[in-house]
């Protein structure tokens, strides 16, 4: 189906139509004048044999050329369906104060950042990727996108805060996944949540509720535990133990059909997306065909000129 991106330029067709109308009017005027000349035999002697229908062909080609060029100014386009990959991964990274513990070199948060960036580098570029950080609350830092540079920049800019809202991180990630456009595909996009954390939940909705919501949405949560049972942090001059809550993280993964890791390598992280599959939607995009209209106008003009030179020895 032809659409015009700047349809107001179609007004340039009005002079072309006026010229076509004038041409038709002139042909009728000639016929009426010829009928007034009653001495037909003398007329045949004085006037050479006419071109008949051929005299209209070059004029018609000329008028069609003008019409094609006028339509080209309106930027004609056709709708095309472009495939769009909808598979989505949400990275949720714990930025609670316990992540500053140095029992994992150089620190838990820096190890998490490096693992996350390695994962981003390995994720297929056609997948959508988003980033959520969570402490007392969870925030979407980068909504699902194919812009890997934006995600890397947000990972590098993570800052720590108090509390740990693990359940909220999952709920916030699910909300972000729901925002991925359908683009003509059926159902929700295939999605995974990769949650990097160390400590116990201290804020927000429970991990059990989050696991239930993820299971109902058919979104597995893979969890990666950072740290050891001997980790400590200095918070306002008070040294506090910050052991890893392996049990909750493992249960969250198991209850949602995800994976649980204690030490994350790039090869292990690949398992998170290797079984994701894909969901191809289609986005309708206009493809401009102005050049084809211009080319058609050029060809029509050349054809009209050639026929006019051949039959009348002059240009139309």
JOSULNOR-V384930 format. One record per residue. N is the residue number from 1. SS is DSSP state (A for helix, B for strand, O for the rest). PHI is phi in whole degrees, 0 to 359 (999 if undefined). D_FIRST is the distance of its C-alpha to the first C-alpha in Angstrom with 1 decimal. Layout:
BEGIN
n & ss & phi & d_first
N & SS & PHI & D_FIRST
N & SS & PHI & D_FIRST
END
This chain:
BEGIN
n & ss & phi & d_first
1 & O & 999 & 0.0
2 & B & 276 & 3.8
3 & B & 236 & 6.5
4 & B & 245 & 10.1
5 & O & 287 & 12.7
6 & O & 229 & 15.5
7 & A & 297 & 14.5
8 & A & 295 & 18.2
9 & A & 289 & 18.4
10 & A & 295 & 16.6
11 & A & 298 & 20.1
12 & A & 292 & 21.1
13 & A & 287 & 19.6
14 & A & 299 & 22.5
15 & A & 298 & 25.2
16 & A & 295 & 23.3
17 & A & 297 & 23.0
18 & A & 296 & 26.7
19 & A & 294 & 27.7
20 & A & 298 & 26.1
21 & A & 298 & 27.9
22 & A & 296 & 31.1
23 & A & 297 & 30.9
24 & A & 299 & 30.6
25 & A & 298 & 33.4
26 & A & 296 & 35.6
27 & A & 294 & 35.2
28 & A & 293 & 36.5
29 & A & 296 & 39.3
30 & A & 296 & 40.4
31 & A & 295 & 40.6
32 & A & 294 & 42.7
33 & A & 292 & 45.0
34 & A & 295 & 45.4
35 & A & 293 & 46.5
36 & A & 287 & 49.2
37 & O & 276 & 50.8
38 & O & 280 & 52.9
39 & O & 278 & 54.6
40 & A & 295 & 52.0
41 & A & 298 & 54.3
42 & A & 294 & 55.1
43 & A & 299 & 51.4
44 & A & 293 & 50.7
45 & A & 288 & 53.6
46 & A & 284 & 52.6
47 & O & 256 & 48.8
48 & O & 292 & 47.6
49 & O & 300 & 45.1
50 & O & 284 & 41.7
51 & O & 276 & 38.4
52 & O & 64 & 37.0
53 & O & 295 & 33.2
54 & A & 295 & 33.1
55 & A & 294 & 33.8
56 & A & 269 & 30.4
57 & A & 292 & 28.4
58 & A & 296 & 29.1
59 & A & 295 & 28.5
60 & A & 297 & 25.2
61 & A & 297 & 24.2
62 & A & 297 & 25.6
63 & A & 293 & 23.6
64 & A & 296 & 20.3
65 & A & 300 & 21.3
66 & A & 299 & 21.8
67 & A & 296 & 18.5
68 & A & 296 & 16.6
69 & A & 292 & 19.0
70 & A & 295 & 18.6
71 & A & 295 & 14.8
72 & A & 297 & 15.5
73 & O & 294 & 17.7
74 & O & 272 & 15.0
75 & O & 56 & 13.7
76 & B & 295 & 10.1
77 & B & 212 & 8.3
78 & B & 239 & 5.7
79 & B & 281 & 6.6
80 & B & 235 & 9.5
81 & B & 264 & 12.3
82 & B & 260 & 15.7
83 & B & 295 & 18.8
84 & B & 224 & 21.3
85 & B & 281 & 25.0
86 & O & 250 & 26.5
87 & O & 304 & 30.1
88 & B & 227 & 32.4
89 & B & 238 & 36.0
90 & B & 250 & 38.1
91 & B & 268 & 41.3
92 & B & 241 & 44.0
93 & B & 244 & 47.1
94 & B & 288 & 50.4
95 & O & 239 & 51.7
96 & B & 289 & 54.9
97 & A & 298 & 58.2
98 & A & 295 & 59.4
99 & A & 286 & 56.8
100 & A & 274 & 59.1
101 & O & 302 & 61.7
102 & O & 253 & 62.7
103 & O & 288 & 63.6
104 & O & 246 & 60.4
105 & O & 289 & 60.6
106 & O & 282 & 59.8
107 & O & 197 & 58.9
108 & A & 300 & 56.7
109 & A & 294 & 54.0
110 & A & 291 & 53.9
111 & A & 295 & 53.8
112 & A & 295 & 51.0
113 & A & 297 & 49.1
114 & A & 294 & 49.6
115 & A & 296 & 48.6
116 & A & 296 & 45.4
117 & A & 292 & 44.5
118 & A & 296 & 45.2
119 & A & 295 & 43.0
120 & A & 300 & 40.1
121 & A & 295 & 40.6
122 & A & 270 & 40.4
123 & O & 293 & 37.5
124 & O & 307 & 34.3
125 & O & 296 & 32.2
126 & O & 281 & 29.0
127 & O & 280 & 30.8
128 & B & 283 & 30.8
129 & B & 223 & 34.3
130 & B & 233 & 36.0
131 & B & 227 & 39.6
132 & B & 237 & 41.9
133 & B & 249 & 45.6
134 & B & 216 & 48.2
135 & O & 224 & 51.7
136 & O & 289 & 52.7
137 & O & 222 & 49.1
138 & B & 246 & 45.8
139 & B & 226 & 43.2
140 & B & 279 & 39.7
141 & B & 277 & 40.2
142 & B & 222 & 36.8
143 & B & 292 & 33.9
144 & B & 309 & 32.0
145 & B & 205 & 30.5
146 & O & 262 & 30.2
147 & O & 277 & 32.3
148 & A & 293 & 35.6
149 & A & 299 & 37.4
150 & A & 295 & 37.1
151 & A & 291 & 38.6
152 & A & 300 & 41.4
153 & A & 298 & 42.3
154 & A & 292 & 42.5
155 & A & 296 & 44.7
156 & A & 295 & 47.0
157 & O & 267 & 47.3
158 & O & 297 & 48.5
159 & O & 234 & 51.6
160 & O & 273 & 54.1
161 & B & 208 & 54.9
162 & O & 280 & 57.1
163 & O & 77 & 56.5
164 & O & 218 & 54.1
165 & O & 251 & 51.4
166 & A & 297 & 50.2
167 & A & 299 & 48.7
168 & A & 296 & 46.7
169 & A & 299 & 45.2
170 & A & 291 & 43.8
171 & A & 300 & 42.5
172 & A & 294 & 40.9
173 & A & 295 & 39.2
174 & A & 297 & 37.8
175 & A & 298 & 36.4
176 & A & 294 & 34.7
177 & A & 296 & 33.2
178 & A & 295 & 31.7
179 & O & 277 & 29.9
180 & O & 294 & 27.7
181 & O & 296 & 24.1
182 & O & 290 & 22.8
183 & O & 51 & 19.3
184 & O & 87 & 18.3
185 & O & 275 & 21.6
186 & O & 269 & 24.2
187 & O & 77 & 27.5
188 & O & 286 & 29.3
189 & O & 289 & 29.2
190 & O & 296 & 32.1
191 & B & 215 & 34.6
192 & B & 221 & 38.2
193 & B & 245 & 40.6
194 & B & 247 & 43.2
195 & B & 250 & 46.2
196 & B & 251 & 48.9
197 & B & 206 & 52.1
198 & O & 224 & 55.9
199 & O & 253 & 57.5
200 & O & 278 & 58.0
201 & O & 293 & 55.7
202 & O & 233 & 57.4
203 & O & 207 & 54.8
204 & O & 79 & 51.8
205 & O & 295 & 50.8
206 & O & 287 & 52.4
207 & A & 293 & 51.2
208 & A & 297 & 51.5
209 & A & 295 & 49.1
210 & A & 295 & 46.6
211 & A & 296 & 47.0
212 & A & 297 & 46.4
213 & A & 296 & 43.2
214 & A & 293 & 41.9
215 & A & 296 & 42.8
216 & A & 294 & 41.0
217 & O & 275 & 37.8
218 & O & 59 & 38.3
219 & O & 239 & 38.7
220 & B & 297 & 41.7
221 & B & 245 & 43.8
222 & B & 264 & 45.6
223 & B & 246 & 48.7
224 & B & 233 & 50.6
225 & B & 269 & 54.2
226 & O & 248 & 55.7
227 & O & 118 & 59.4
228 & O & 232 & 62.7
229 & O & 285 & 65.2
230 & O & 258 & 67.4
231 & O & 292 & 65.0
232 & B & 223 & 66.3
233 & B & 223 & 65.1
234 & B & 258 & 67.0
235 & B & 245 & 65.6
236 & O & 54 & 67.6
237 & O & 81 & 70.6
238 & B & 249 & 70.6
239 & B & 278 & 70.0
240 & B & 234 & 68.0
241 & B & 283 & 67.2
242 & O & 226 & 63.5
243 & O & 292 & 63.3
244 & O & 278 & 60.0
245 & O & 271 & 58.8
246 & A & 298 & 57.9
247 & A & 299 & 58.2
248 & A & 295 & 55.6
249 & A & 294 & 53.1
250 & A & 292 & 53.7
251 & A & 295 & 53.4
252 & A & 300 & 50.1
253 & A & 292 & 48.7
254 & A & 295 & 50.2
255 & A & 286 & 49.1
256 & O & 241 & 45.4
257 & O & 65 & 45.5
258 & O & 262 & 45.4
259 & O & 246 & 47.8
260 & B & 240 & 51.0
261 & B & 229 & 52.4
262 & O & 258 & 55.5
263 & O & 235 & 55.0
264 & O & 256 & 51.5
265 & O & 253 & 50.9
266 & A & 298 & 47.5
267 & A & 295 & 47.8
268 & A & 290 & 48.4
269 & A & 296 & 45.5
270 & A & 300 & 43.2
271 & A & 297 & 43.9
272 & A & 297 & 42.2
273 & A & 251 & 38.7
274 & A & 296 & 39.3
275 & O & 259 & 38.8
276 & O & 288 & 35.8
277 & O & 71 & 33.1
278 & O & 210 & 29.5
279 & O & 224 & 26.6
280 & B & 269 & 23.2
281 & B & 260 & 20.5
282 & B & 225 & 17.0
283 & B & 253 & 15.7
284 & B & 279 & 12.1
285 & B & 239 & 12.2
286 & B & 283 & 10.2
287 & B & 249 & 11.0
288 & B & 291 & 11.9
289 & O & 236 & 11.6
290 & A & 303 & 14.2
291 & A & 298 & 16.7
292 & A & 290 & 14.7
293 & A & 294 & 14.6
294 & A & 295 & 18.2
295 & A & 295 & 19.2
296 & A & 297 & 17.8
297 & A & 298 & 19.8
298 & A & 297 & 22.8
299 & A & 296 & 22.8
300 & A & 297 & 22.6
301 & A & 296 & 25.4
302 & A & 296 & 27.5
303 & A & 297 & 27.1
304 & A & 298 & 28.1
305 & A & 294 & 31.0
306 & A & 296 & 32.2
307 & A & 295 & 32.2
308 & A & 294 & 34.0
309 & A & 294 & 36.6
310 & A & 291 & 37.1
311 & A & 263 & 37.7
312 & A & 233 & 39.1
313 & O & 62 & 40.3
314 & O & 209 & 38.5
315 & O & 281 & 35.2
316 & O & 294 & 33.0
END
